[in-house]
Amino acid sequence: MIAIPSIASVISQRNNITNNGSVEEDVCTASVIYTKNGNIGLTAAHCLLDDDGNLWNLSLLSFSPGYDNGTNGPLGAIPVVATVMPHSYLINHEKYDYALVRFEFNQGGATLQDYTGALGWRFDIGNGEPTSVYGYPDSGNFENCAHDGEHLCKWQGITEKREDIYVIKNLTAGSGASGGPLISQYDTKTNLGYAYAVIRGYFSGSKASLGSIWDEIVFLDLLLRITL
């Protein structure tokens, strides 16, 4: 079995046709989370919508663990076959910017999380949590990062919990990092830990990135819906 060390990967939206007829790829970050299904991922809800607020055609979405420098990982581009997001996100984009996706993957009975490992998930993270953040930023100030949307970058520090968001001060995460997991208790040996939010955006002026706080009931409903 192939070992895929990276737990964060890219969702590509292949829909932008340039003036010369070539196809551009828009990227966000996603990660595999632990489920009985084994093929479930976590990302930001806005990553699944086009500029008009419509859901992307699923045929335009893919996920590639180990994606690096414009090249898919050893498992290739894995199709996304289902997506779910909180209905409330369509009403309040500021509060519920998270979503789940299901991948089409089966190799000899093995699921995707059998290859990549999977993040746990928690709803009880408070203020001042030591956190690791991963993503494919196309701009910003991740340390030792190419900021080109094609290389996985990491930030470590403390997050602040406010009324409905987590705030990451002194981190400006470019759009490619959207959906990148905020991970508690990150283990450098397994590249795993517990996700408790995803990057939803940033304020460049104040150098602060944001993650929506998950509603436990809403999140569990999403999980039920995506695995049906």
C-alpha positions as a printed Julia matrix, in Angstrom:
228×3 Matrix{Float64}:
   0.0    0.0     0.0
   1.29   3.47   -0.89
   2.05   5.69    2.11
   0.75   9.22    1.65
   2.25  11.4     4.38
   0.24  14.53    3.64
  -3.19  14.83    5.22
  -4.12  18.05    3.38
  -4.8   18.07   -0.32
  -6.12  20.23   -3.11
  -9.63  20.53   -4.5
  -9.28  21.75   -8.08
 -12.05  23.61   -9.88
 -11.36  23.22  -13.58
 -13.79  25.65  -15.09
 -11.96  28.85  -15.95
 -11.36  29.14  -19.69
  -8.83  31.8   -20.57
  -8.89  33.97  -23.68
  -6.45  31.65  -25.45
  -8.63  28.61  -24.76
  -6.49  27.07  -21.99
  -8.04  25.85  -18.74
  -7.05  27.32  -15.39
  -7.35  25.54  -12.05
  -8.63  27.2    -8.92
  -7.53  25.53   -5.71
  -8.62  25.24   -2.12
  -7.34  23.01    0.64
  -9.14  19.95    2.0
  -8.32  17.11    4.37
  -9.5   13.59    5.04
 -11.4   13.19    8.32
 -12.01   9.96   10.21
 -15.35   8.28    9.45
 -16.68   4.75    9.11
 -17.15   5.51    5.42
 -13.44   6.23    5.01
 -13.83   8.55    2.01
 -14.97  11.81    3.6
 -13.17  15.12    3.43
 -13.45  18.54    5.05
 -13.14  21.94    3.38
 -14.66  25.43    3.33
 -18.19  25.83    1.97
 -17.22  28.76   -0.27
 -14.75  26.49   -2.07
 -17.71  24.56   -3.48
 -19.49  27.59   -4.95
 -18.73  29.58   -8.1
 -18.65  33.38   -8.25
 -22.43  33.44   -8.71
 -23.03  31.37   -5.57
 -23.94  28.2    -7.45
 -22.56  24.76   -6.6
 -19.72  23.62   -8.83
 -20.5   20.74  -11.14
 -19.04  17.71   -9.37
 -17.22  16.68  -12.53
 -15.04  19.78  -12.08
 -13.88  18.85   -8.59
 -11.02  16.53   -7.64
  -8.82  15.79   -4.67
  -5.2   14.67   -4.73
  -3.36  13.64   -1.53
   0.29  14.53   -1.81
  -0.31  17.21   -4.46
   2.91  19.19   -4.88
   4.34  21.71   -7.32
   1.54  21.3    -9.85
   1.76  17.51   -9.82
  -0.87  15.16   -8.43
   0.11  12.77   -5.67
   0.65   9.02   -6.2
  -3.09   8.29   -6.02
  -3.83  10.73   -8.83
  -6.87  13.01   -8.98
  -9.68  11.44   -6.96
 -13.21  12.4    -8.05
 -15.56  14.2    -5.67
 -18.99  12.56   -5.92
 -21.02  14.4    -3.25
 -20.89  17.62   -1.25
 -22.9   19.01    1.68
 -22.8   22.34    3.48
 -24.92  24.0     6.15
 -28.08  25.49    4.67
 -27.46  28.45    6.96
 -24.27  29.24    5.05
 -26.34  30.34    2.08
 -28.03  32.83    4.44
 -25.05  33.87    6.56
 -21.71  33.41    4.79
 -19.86  34.71    7.81
 -20.87  32.0    10.28
 -21.11  28.56    8.69
 -18.29  28.39    6.16
 -17.51  24.68    6.3
 -18.53  21.67    4.24
 -17.99  17.95    3.77
 -17.22  16.09    0.56
 -17.27  12.41   -0.37
 -14.64  10.9    -2.63
 -14.95   8.02   -5.07
 -12.13   5.75   -4.01
 -11.76   2.01   -3.53
  -8.58   0.06   -4.09
  -8.94  -3.58   -3.18
 -11.46  -2.7    -0.5
  -9.24   0.02    0.99
 -10.67   3.49    1.53
  -8.83   6.76    1.11
  -8.24   7.12    4.84
  -6.51   3.73    4.8
  -3.86   5.37    2.62
  -3.69   8.87    4.06
  -4.73   8.47    7.64
  -7.49  10.8     8.79
  -7.95  13.72   11.13
 -10.22  13.35   14.11
 -12.65  16.19   14.8
 -13.67  18.06   17.94
 -16.23  20.65   19.02
 -14.8   21.56   22.43
 -11.75  23.66   21.55
 -11.61  26.86   23.56
  -9.5   30.0    23.57
  -5.71  29.89   23.4
  -5.37  26.52   21.64
  -1.92  25.5    20.3
  -2.72  24.85   16.66
  -1.18  23.72   13.39
  -2.68  25.02   10.15
  -2.02  23.53    6.73
  -2.88  24.85    3.31
  -1.86  25.66   -0.25
  -1.79  29.49   -0.03
  -1.35  31.5    -3.22
  -0.34  34.56   -1.19
   0.09  35.59    2.42
   2.79  35.18    5.03
   3.18  31.49    5.89
   6.82  30.99    6.88
   9.14  29.25    4.41
   6.32  29.05    1.87
   6.32  29.51   -1.9
   2.83  31.09   -1.79
   2.04  29.83   -5.28
  -0.97  27.63   -4.54
   1.04  24.54   -5.45
   3.03  23.79   -2.3
   1.71  22.69    1.07
   2.61  25.16    3.81
   2.3   25.11    7.59
   1.69  27.58   10.4
   1.93  26.9    14.12
   0.72  29.09   16.94
  -2.15  29.99   19.23
  -5.72  30.7    18.13
  -8.27  32.96   19.81
 -11.91  31.91   20.2
 -14.52  34.62   19.87
 -18.3   34.51   19.6
 -18.58  32.58   16.34
 -15.05  32.45   14.93
 -11.51  31.39   15.67
  -8.96  34.12   14.96
  -5.38  33.41   13.93
  -3.43  36.58   14.5
  -0.36  37.39   12.41
  -1.34  34.9     9.7
  -2.52  36.09    6.31
  -3.64  32.99    4.42
  -4.13  33.35    0.66
  -7.23  32.0    -1.05
  -5.64  28.64   -1.87
  -5.46  27.95    1.86
  -9.24  28.25    2.22
 -10.54  25.03    3.75
  -7.2   24.26    5.36
  -7.71  22.53    8.72
  -6.97  24.04   12.12
  -5.47  21.05   13.94
  -5.18  20.51   17.68
  -2.69  18.0    19.15
  -0.86  17.64   15.86
   1.5   14.64   15.8
   4.52  15.16   13.57
   5.16  11.4    13.34
   1.72  10.51   11.97
   0.83  13.93   10.48
  -2.5   13.63   12.27
  -4.45  15.33   15.02
  -7.92  16.78   15.62
  -9.49  19.27   13.22
 -11.76  21.81   14.86
 -12.21  24.46   12.15
 -11.11  25.34    8.62
  -9.76  28.58    7.22
 -12.62  30.61    5.77
 -10.77  33.85    4.93
  -8.44  36.53    6.18
  -8.07  40.24    6.82
  -4.86  41.3     5.1
  -4.76  44.66    6.85
  -4.73  43.15   10.33
  -2.88  39.98    9.26
  -5.5   37.72   10.8
  -7.08  34.58    9.37
 -10.48  33.26   10.44
 -12.18  29.91   10.95
 -15.89  29.36   11.56
 -16.83  27.63   14.8
 -18.7   24.41   14.04
 -22.2   23.85   15.35
 -22.08  20.25   16.6
 -25.66  19.41   15.58
 -25.17  20.92   12.12
 -21.82  19.17   11.61
 -23.17  15.77   12.6
 -26.15  16.27   10.29
 -23.74  17.01    7.44
 -21.85  13.84    8.24
 -25.04  11.81    8.15
 -26.13  13.33    4.86
 -22.78  12.89    3.11
 -22.57   9.19    3.99
 -26.09   8.24    2.88
